Amino acid sequence: MALIGYARVSTEDQSTEAQFLELKRFGCTEIVRESASGADRERPQLKAVLARVRRGDTLVVARIDRLARSLAHLLEIIETLERKGVAFKSLGDPIDTGSPQGKFTLQILGAVAEFERSLIRERTKAGVRAAKALGRQPGNPGLISGDPLTRRRVARARDERLSERVIAGADEFLPIVRRLRPAQPWDRVVDVLNTAMKKRPGDNSAPWTRDALIRAVRRLVADGLAQPELLKAAPRRSKKAVAQAKRLLELVATIHNAAEAGQKPTLARIGRQLERQGVRTGTGAKTWAPSSVKSLLDRAREQGLLDGLPSSAME
């Protein structure tokens, strides 16, 4: 467990020395310094420290405005830390997620933030109703008109949200990716992730897909948090491996098509059948996750080997 400090000033002309000394006196063994606006969510040092902290650590700041300028951003960062098992403490404010009093203060802040969001939603709905009553088209005028600058700003905001979600969950999925890539193909890495994690990190409760994983790793590489080598192409499979994969697809298709009439061939049931026959997964595991079975069924269907329901209706 480590106390990790974060000190920030807005410009190069200002000094982090006062914050540094305060964090040092508190006992921080590592202190990250940054010169950037508090409104900037793409601060490289902040992103790096959020990715680096581990379960049991505590992120410490001199004041909460050194970490975030808005309540919403502050709560997002604290939520990211909590998902990783990391505590947060502000020396100049009554916020310490490692203590009952600090958690209570955080709950109050969360309630205030939710109230603010409710007011924004109500104002937005009222604005839409008023626009419709006046015969106007609601929405962002720049997007409606196809303004290139507005489109770039919206795309940039979307990329920022994606980066935050990916960085928040990198501690969970990136070690697995590093262990398997680029020796293993992306499909096999996806099977392992869905077996180990069940769903993608962040607000998205969907399982990993090949495209989603590649996008996430590309984002981490672009942010300097993952090695570019992870994106290299996997070695080509041998003829023997290709033949084994083909036999596995045919076996799964046979199990699926042989199900008795009226008996739904669920993913779990097919997985249990494979386990009873001693069939190993692509990574050598004895247990088949439903997501791995679904991946095989999807490929078998693409090759015209399946009858009946699509695999998405079998869960």
Secondary structure, 3 states (H helix, E strand, C coil): CCEEEEEEECCCCCCCHHHHHHHHHHCCCEEEEEECCCCCCCCHHHHHHHHHCCCCCEEEECCHHHCCCCHHHHHHHHHHHHHCCCEEEECCCCEECCCHHHHHHHHHHHHHHHHHHHHHHHHHHHHHHHHHHCCCCCCCHHHHHCCHHHHHHHHHHHHHHHHHHHHHHHHHHHHHHHHHCCCCCHHHHHHHHHHHHCCCCCCCCCCCCHHHHHHHHHHHHHCCCCCHHHHCCCCCCCHHHHHHHHHHHHHHHHHHHCCCCCCCCCHHHHHHHHHHCCCCCCCCCCCCCHHHHHHHHHHHHHCCCCCCCCHHHCC
